[in-house]
Amino acid sequence: MKRGYLWGAGYYADFIYSVIDKENCIIEGIVDTNTEKQGTAWKYDIYIFVPEILNRVVFDYIFISPQKYEGIVKQCLDMGIPEEKLVIYWRDREAEGLYQNRAIRVAESEKECAKYKNRLLNAPYEWGLMEIPQIKPATELLRRILVKKCSLCRYGDGEFEIMLHRERAWFQKMDNELAERMREIILSKREDVIIAVADNFGNLDKYKEDAADDIREYMIQSREEIISLLNWNSSYYDTYVSRPYIIYKDKEYATEIFRLFKKVWQDREVLLIEGRTARIGIGNDLFQGAKGISRIECPKKNAWDIYENILQAVKEKAGQDTLICISLGPTATVLAYDLAVAGYQALDIGQLDNEYEWYIRGADERIPIPGKMVAEVDKGRCANDTTGINADTEMEYRRQIVAEIDLRGTESRES
């Protein structure tokens, strides 16, 4: 058990005392320079001493309660008290868990205030009082792909931030050429290409509360800039088609989305373009109905740097009837479009495999997935944990890789 003294028997003393973790630190007494208070008992039968008592007693901490603490800190140091024993409530962000830190409480309070402010500012859009872009639902998007065999280019906040020449995602640095390509593609009128953007502009009731509040915060900051990139005369589709589970209240919605995706590649030859260690479909049945699976492994960061190498490799490995599924960050948006122009069907499927893994696990939040890179968890770190992936499955995965491209653009492994 640690021992501590509380410096100051004034206005804030009771508050500071109340947030000290007294299971781990006992308060032996109060010290105060006010001679009228010295020698009396404070609340909780704690005695008030003169500051000089600190030179004659053993203690681990001094908790300084006044907001104007600079003079007290100097006095303590002049008395020879080590600075590491001084715990200053109004300054220290961390105090070894000894009290509920004010800085954290203030930050939490500010965050709560910002949340309700954002709800108020976003309300006119959510209530239908303001004009918003037309975004068709994900189920309609997938049915159009099934009927017309369209390609899919997706835009989320990461893509929009690059288009606005700002850094955001850890897996793709901002690049001016990439930004301009995405600006061109989002205005495309091609009948064989579906352009999808995040359904963030209007009503958010379908999302979980935390997800909706995150969307509001982003939209308050960026709504006008994002809208400036869109064509108001176009109808877009929902980019969250690849994220149908974690952010939604209704978990059965994901069931329908995954069912439709599986129909898209049922009995099709599928070529997966993925970041290294993504292992899309490995350890689950997401692509079980496909006629065959092959893969091109790309760098998990900054794939745009070797875009031409990736595009060329895909054209060499894909048959004209091959369904190409891409999970490669913002690069996937451009790659899907250029492949569509070249006569292929290509889908930017984003984090669909991660969502499916969370769905079959019944996860309530984003969690690591054994043996796979998860872009949104610890910056996509893959700990090479292959729990649940047996040797035969891993061997089959390795056999599916028809090309590996590194950041130098070097390709290896011929099919």
C-alpha positions as CSV (number, residue, x, y, z in Angstrom):
1,M,0.0,0.0,0.0
2,K,1.4,3.4,-1.0
3,R,1.3,6.4,1.3
4,G,0.4,9.9,0.2
5,Y,-0.3,13.4,1.5
6,L,-2.7,15.9,0.0
7,W,-1.3,19.4,-0.4
8,G,-4.1,22.0,0.1
9,A,-7.2,21.9,2.2
10,G,-9.0,24.5,0.1
11,Y,-11.8,24.4,-2.5
12,Y,-10.6,21.5,-4.6
13,A,-9.3,19.3,-1.8
14,D,-12.5,17.3,-1.4
15,F,-12.8,16.7,-5.1
16,I,-9.2,15.6,-5.5
17,Y,-9.5,13.3,-2.4
18,S,-12.6,11.7,-3.9
19,V,-10.9,10.6,-7.1
20,I,-7.7,9.2,-5.5
21,D,-7.5,5.4,-5.8
22,K,-7.5,4.7,-2.0
23,E,-7.4,1.0,-2.5
24,N,-3.8,1.4,-3.5
25,C,-2.8,4.6,-1.8
26,I,-3.8,5.7,1.7
27,I,-3.9,9.5,2.5
28,E,-1.9,10.0,5.7
29,G,-2.7,13.7,6.1
30,I,-3.2,17.1,4.6
31,V,-0.5,19.9,4.4
32,D,-1.5,23.5,4.1
33,T,0.3,26.9,4.5
34,N,-2.8,28.5,6.0
35,T,-2.0,28.8,9.7
36,E,-5.7,28.9,10.6
37,K,-6.2,25.4,9.2
38,Q,-3.0,23.9,10.6
39,G,-3.5,21.7,13.6
40,T,-7.2,21.0,12.9
41,A,-8.9,17.9,11.5
42,W,-10.1,18.0,8.0
43,K,-13.0,15.9,6.7
44,Y,-12.8,12.1,7.1
45,D,-10.8,12.7,10.3
46,I,-7.6,13.5,8.4
47,Y,-5.3,15.9,10.2
48,I,-3.9,19.1,8.6
49,F,-0.1,19.6,9.1
50,V,2.4,22.3,8.3
51,P,4.3,21.7,5.1
52,E,7.5,21.0,7.0
53,I,6.0,17.7,8.3
54,L,7.0,16.3,4.9
55,N,10.7,16.4,5.9
56,R,10.0,14.1,8.8
57,V,7.6,11.5,7.4
58,V,7.8,8.7,4.8
59,F,5.5,9.0,1.8
60,D,5.3,7.9,-1.8
61,Y,3.2,10.8,-3.3
62,I,2.1,14.3,-2.6
63,F,-1.2,15.1,-4.4
64,I,-1.3,18.8,-5.2
65,S,-4.9,20.1,-5.3
66,P,-4.8,23.9,-6.1
67,Q,-5.1,24.9,-9.7
68,K,-2.3,27.4,-9.2
69,Y,0.3,24.8,-8.4
70,E,3.6,26.3,-9.7
71,G,4.5,27.9,-6.4
72,I,3.8,24.7,-4.5
73,V,5.9,22.7,-6.9
74,K,8.8,25.1,-6.3
75,Q,8.3,24.9,-2.5
76,C,8.4,21.1,-2.6
77,L,11.5,21.0,-4.7
78,D,13.2,23.6,-2.4
79,M,12.3,21.2,0.5
80,G,14.2,18.4,-1.3
81,I,11.2,16.4,-2.3
82,P,11.8,14.5,-5.6
83,E,9.7,15.7,-8.5
84,E,8.6,12.1,-9.3
85,K,6.7,12.1,-6.0
86,L,4.6,15.1,-7.0
87,V,1.2,14.3,-8.5
88,I,-0.4,17.4,-10.0
89,Y,-4.1,16.8,-10.8
90,W,-4.4,19.9,-13.0
91,R,-1.4,19.1,-15.1
92,D,-0.5,15.5,-15.3
93,R,-2.2,13.3,-17.9
94,E,-0.9,10.1,-16.3
95,A,-0.4,9.5,-12.6
96,E,0.1,5.8,-12.4
97,G,-3.6,5.1,-12.0
98,L,-3.7,6.9,-8.7
99,Y,-6.6,9.1,-9.5
100,Q,-9.2,9.7,-12.2
101,N,-7.2,12.2,-14.2
102,R,-8.7,15.5,-14.9
103,A,-7.2,15.8,-18.4
104,I,-8.9,12.6,-19.4
105,R,-12.2,13.7,-17.8
106,V,-12.0,17.0,-19.7
107,A,-11.3,15.3,-23.0
108,E,-14.2,12.9,-22.5
109,S,-16.5,15.8,-21.7
110,E,-15.3,17.7,-24.7
111,K,-15.9,14.7,-26.9
112,E,-19.4,14.2,-25.5
113,C,-20.2,17.9,-26.2
114,A,-18.8,17.6,-29.8
115,K,-20.9,14.5,-30.3
116,Y,-24.2,16.3,-29.5
117,K,-23.1,19.4,-31.5
118,N,-22.5,17.2,-34.5
119,R,-25.9,15.5,-34.1
120,L,-27.5,18.9,-34.1
121,L,-25.6,20.2,-37.1
122,N,-26.2,17.1,-39.1
123,A,-29.9,16.8,-38.2
124,P,-31.3,18.8,-41.2
125,Y,-29.6,16.3,-43.6
126,E,-30.8,13.3,-41.6
127,W,-34.3,14.6,-41.4
128,G,-34.6,15.2,-45.1
129,L,-34.6,19.0,-44.8
130,M,-31.6,19.4,-47.1
131,E,-30.8,18.1,-50.5
132,I,-28.4,15.1,-50.6
133,P,-26.9,13.0,-53.4
134,Q,-28.9,10.0,-54.6
135,I,-27.4,6.8,-53.3
136,K,-29.1,3.5,-54.2
137,P,-28.9,0.6,-51.7
138,A,-26.3,-2.2,-51.7
139,T,-28.8,-4.9,-52.5
140,E,-29.8,-3.1,-55.7
141,L,-26.1,-2.7,-56.6
142,L,-25.5,-6.4,-56.3
143,R,-28.6,-7.3,-58.3
144,R,-27.4,-5.0,-61.1
145,I,-24.0,-6.7,-61.1
146,L,-25.7,-10.1,-61.3
147,V,-27.9,-9.1,-64.3
148,K,-25.5,-6.8,-66.2
149,K,-22.1,-8.1,-65.1
150,C,-21.0,-4.6,-64.3
151,S,-17.7,-3.6,-62.7
152,L,-17.6,-1.8,-59.4
153,C,-15.5,1.2,-58.3
154,R,-15.9,2.2,-54.6
155,Y,-15.2,5.5,-52.8
156,G,-15.0,5.8,-49.1
157,D,-13.4,8.4,-46.8
158,G,-9.9,7.2,-47.6
159,E,-10.5,7.8,-51.4
160,F,-12.1,11.2,-50.8
161,E,-9.2,12.3,-48.6
162,I,-6.7,11.5,-51.3
163,M,-8.9,13.2,-53.9
164,L,-8.7,16.3,-51.6
165,H,-4.9,15.9,-51.4
166,R,-4.8,14.9,-47.8
167,E,-3.2,12.0,-46.0
168,R,-5.4,9.5,-44.3
169,A,-5.0,5.8,-44.7
170,W,-1.7,4.2,-43.5
171,F,-1.7,1.8,-46.5
172,Q,-1.7,4.5,-49.2
173,K,0.2,7.8,-49.2
174,M,-1.4,10.7,-51.0
175,D,-0.4,10.9,-54.7
176,N,-1.5,13.6,-57.1
177,E,-1.8,11.3,-60.1
178,L,-4.0,8.9,-58.0
179,A,-6.1,11.8,-56.8
180,E,-6.7,13.0,-60.4
181,R,-7.6,9.5,-61.7
182,M,-10.1,9.1,-59.0
183,R,-11.6,12.5,-59.6
184,E,-12.1,11.5,-63.3
185,I,-13.6,8.1,-62.5
186,I,-16.1,9.3,-60.0
187,L,-17.7,11.3,-62.9
188,S,-17.8,8.4,-65.2
189,K,-21.0,7.7,-67.2
190,R,-20.0,4.2,-68.4
191,E,-23.0,1.8,-68.3
192,D,-20.7,-1.1,-67.4
193,V,-19.2,0.6,-64.3
194,I,-21.0,1.1,-61.0
195,I,-19.7,4.1,-59.0
196,A,-20.3,3.7,-55.3
197,V,-19.9,6.3,-52.6
198,A,-20.5,6.0,-48.8
199,D,-24.2,6.4,-47.8
200,N,-23.3,9.0,-45.2
201,F,-25.3,12.0,-46.5
202,G,-28.8,11.5,-45.1
203,N,-30.5,9.3,-42.6
204,L,-28.2,7.3,-40.4
205,D,-30.7,5.3,-38.4
206,K,-29.5,1.9,-39.8
207,Y,-26.0,2.4,-38.3
208,K,-25.0,1.6,-34.7
209,E,-24.8,4.8,-32.6
210,D,-21.0,5.0,-32.4
211,A,-20.7,4.4,-36.2
212,A,-23.3,7.1,-36.9
213,D,-21.5,9.6,-34.6
214,D,-18.2,8.9,-36.4
215,I,-19.9,9.5,-39.7
216,R,-21.4,12.8,-38.4
217,E,-18.1,14.0,-37.2
218,Y,-16.5,13.3,-40.6
219,M,-19.4,14.8,-42.6
220,I,-19.5,18.0,-40.6
221,Q,-15.8,18.5,-41.4
222,S,-15.9,17.4,-45.1
223,R,-19.5,17.4,-46.5
224,E,-19.1,20.4,-48.8
225,E,-15.7,19.3,-50.1
226,I,-17.0,15.7,-50.9
227,I,-20.2,17.0,-52.5
228,S,-18.0,19.2,-54.8
229,L,-16.5,16.0,-56.2
230,L,-19.8,14.5,-57.1
231,N,-22.1,14.9,-60.1
232,W,-25.5,15.9,-58.9
233,N,-27.1,14.5,-62.0
234,S,-25.7,11.0,-61.4
235,S,-27.1,8.2,-59.2
236,Y,-24.6,6.5,-57.1
237,Y,-24.7,3.2,-55.2
238,D,-23.7,2.4,-51.6
239,T,-20.0,1.8,-51.1
240,Y,-20.7,0.1,-47.8
241,V,-21.8,-3.0,-49.9
242,S,-18.4,-4.3,-48.8
243,R,-19.0,-3.4,-45.1
244,P,-22.4,-4.9,-44.4
245,Y,-21.9,-6.1,-40.9
246,I,-19.9,-4.3,-38.2
247,I,-21.5,-0.8,-38.5
248,Y,-25.1,-2.0,-38.9
249,K,-27.8,-2.5,-36.2
250,D,-29.5,-5.2,-38.2
251,K,-27.1,-8.1,-38.5
252,E,-29.4,-10.0,-40.8
253,Y,-28.8,-7.4,-43.4
254,A,-25.3,-8.8,-43.8
255,T,-26.8,-12.3,-44.5
256,E,-28.5,-11.0,-47.6
257,I,-25.4,-9.1,-48.8
258,F,-23.1,-12.0,-48.5
259,R,-25.7,-14.3,-50.1
260,L,-25.8,-12.0,-53.2
261,F,-22.0,-11.7,-53.3
262,K,-21.7,-15.5,-53.4
263,K,-24.1,-15.6,-56.3
264,V,-22.0,-13.1,-58.2
265,W,-19.0,-15.5,-58.3
266,Q,-20.9,-18.7,-58.2
267,D,-19.3,-21.1,-60.9
268,R,-17.0,-18.3,-62.0
269,E,-13.2,-18.3,-62.4
270,V,-12.1,-15.7,-59.9
271,L,-8.8,-13.8,-59.8
272,L,-8.1,-12.1,-56.5
273,I,-5.9,-9.0,-56.4
274,E,-4.9,-8.5,-52.8
275,G,-2.3,-7.1,-50.4
276,R,0.2,-9.6,-49.2
277,T,-1.0,-11.4,-46.1
278,A,-4.7,-10.5,-46.8
279,R,-5.5,-14.1,-47.5
280,I,-9.0,-13.3,-48.8
281,G,-11.3,-16.3,-48.4
282,I,-8.8,-18.4,-46.6
283,G,-10.3,-20.2,-43.6
284,N,-13.9,-19.4,-44.6
285,D,-16.4,-20.3,-47.3
286,L,-16.8,-16.8,-48.8
287,F,-15.6,-18.0,-52.2
288,Q,-16.5,-21.6,-51.9
289,G,-18.9,-21.5,-54.8
290,A,-16.4,-20.2,-57.3
291,K,-15.3,-22.5,-60.1
292,G,-11.6,-21.7,-59.4
293,I,-9.5,-19.2,-57.4
294,S,-6.2,-17.6,-58.4
295,R,-4.3,-14.7,-56.8
296,I,-1.9,-11.9,-57.5
297,E,-0.2,-10.8,-54.3
298,C,0.7,-7.1,-54.1
299,P,2.4,-4.9,-51.5
300,K,0.1,-4.2,-48.6
301,K,1.2,-0.5,-48.6
302,N,1.4,2.0,-51.4
303,A,0.3,-0.3,-54.2
304,W,-0.2,2.7,-56.4
305,D,3.6,3.1,-56.7
306,I,3.7,0.1,-59.0
307,Y,0.2,0.4,-60.5
308,E,1.3,-0.2,-64.1
309,N,3.0,-3.4,-63.1
310,I,-0.1,-4.6,-61.3
311,L,-2.4,-3.7,-64.2
312,Q,-0.1,-5.5,-66.7
313,A,0.1,-8.7,-64.5
314,V,-3.7,-8.8,-64.2
315,K,-4.2,-8.6,-67.9
316,E,-1.7,-11.4,-68.4
317,K,-3.2,-13.7,-65.8
318,A,-7.0,-13.1,-66.3
319,G,-9.1,-14.7,-69.0
320,Q,-11.7,-12.5,-70.6
321,D,-14.5,-14.3,-68.6
322,T,-12.6,-14.2,-65.3
323,L,-14.2,-12.2,-62.5
324,I,-11.5,-10.0,-61.0
325,C,-12.0,-9.1,-57.3
326,I,-9.7,-6.5,-55.9
327,S,-8.8,-5.5,-52.3
328,L,-6.0,-3.0,-52.6
329,G,-7.1,0.2,-51.0
330,P,-7.6,3.3,-53.2
331,T,-5.6,1.6,-56.0
332,A,-8.5,-0.8,-56.4
333,T,-10.8,2.0,-57.4
334,V,-8.7,2.9,-60.4
335,L,-7.7,-0.7,-61.2
336,A,-11.4,-1.8,-61.4
337,Y,-12.2,1.0,-63.8
338,D,-9.2,0.5,-66.1
339,L,-9.9,-3.3,-66.3
340,A,-13.5,-2.5,-67.2
341,V,-12.4,-0.3,-70.0
342,A,-10.2,-3.1,-71.2
343,G,-13.2,-5.4,-71.3
344,Y,-12.9,-7.3,-68.0
345,Q,-15.4,-7.5,-65.1
346,A,-13.6,-6.2,-62.0
347,L,-15.0,-5.6,-58.6
348,D,-13.4,-3.5,-55.8
349,I,-14.5,-5.6,-52.8
350,G,-12.5,-3.7,-50.2
351,Q,-12.7,-5.2,-46.7
352,L,-15.4,-7.7,-47.6
353,D,-13.5,-10.7,-46.3
354,N,-12.8,-9.1,-43.0
355,E,-16.5,-8.3,-42.6
356,Y,-17.4,-11.8,-43.4
357,E,-14.9,-13.1,-40.8
358,W,-16.5,-10.9,-38.2
359,Y,-20.0,-11.9,-39.3
360,I,-19.3,-15.7,-39.0
361,R,-17.7,-15.1,-35.6
362,G,-20.6,-12.9,-34.4
363,A,-18.1,-10.2,-33.4
364,D,-19.5,-6.9,-32.0
365,E,-16.4,-4.9,-32.9
366,R,-13.4,-5.0,-35.3
367,I,-11.1,-7.7,-34.0
368,P,-7.9,-9.3,-35.3
369,I,-8.4,-12.3,-37.6
370,P,-5.9,-15.1,-37.2
371,G,-3.4,-15.3,-40.1
372,K,-4.8,-12.3,-42.0
373,M,-4.0,-8.6,-42.4
374,V,-6.8,-6.4,-41.1
375,A,-6.3,-2.9,-42.3
376,E,-8.4,-1.3,-39.5
377,V,-6.8,-3.2,-36.6
378,D,-3.3,-2.1,-35.5
379,K,-2.5,-0.7,-39.0
380,G,-3.0,-4.1,-40.6
381,R,-0.3,-5.9,-38.6
382,C,-0.3,-9.6,-39.3
383,A,1.3,-11.6,-36.5
384,N,1.6,-14.7,-38.7
385,D,-0.9,-16.4,-36.4
386,T,-2.4,-19.1,-38.6
387,T,-4.6,-20.5,-35.8
388,G,-7.5,-22.3,-37.5
389,I,-5.8,-22.5,-40.8
390,N,-4.5,-26.1,-41.4
391,A,-1.5,-27.1,-43.5
392,D,-3.6,-28.3,-46.4
393,T,-5.5,-25.0,-46.5
394,E,-2.3,-23.0,-46.4
395,M,-0.8,-25.2,-49.2
396,E,-3.9,-24.6,-51.4
397,Y,-3.6,-20.9,-50.7
398,R,0.1,-20.9,-51.9
399,R,-0.9,-22.9,-55.0
400,Q,-3.5,-20.2,-55.9
401,I,-0.8,-17.5,-56.2
402,V,0.0,-16.9,-59.8
403,A,2.1,-13.8,-59.4
404,E,3.8,-11.8,-56.6
405,I,4.7,-8.2,-57.2
406,D,6.9,-6.2,-54.8
407,L,7.3,-2.5,-54.5
408,R,10.1,-2.5,-57.1
409,G,7.6,-3.8,-59.6
410,T,9.3,-7.2,-59.7
411,E,7.0,-10.0,-60.6
412,S,7.7,-13.6,-59.6
413,R,5.9,-17.0,-59.6
414,E,4.5,-18.0,-63.0
415,S,1.3,-20.0,-63.3
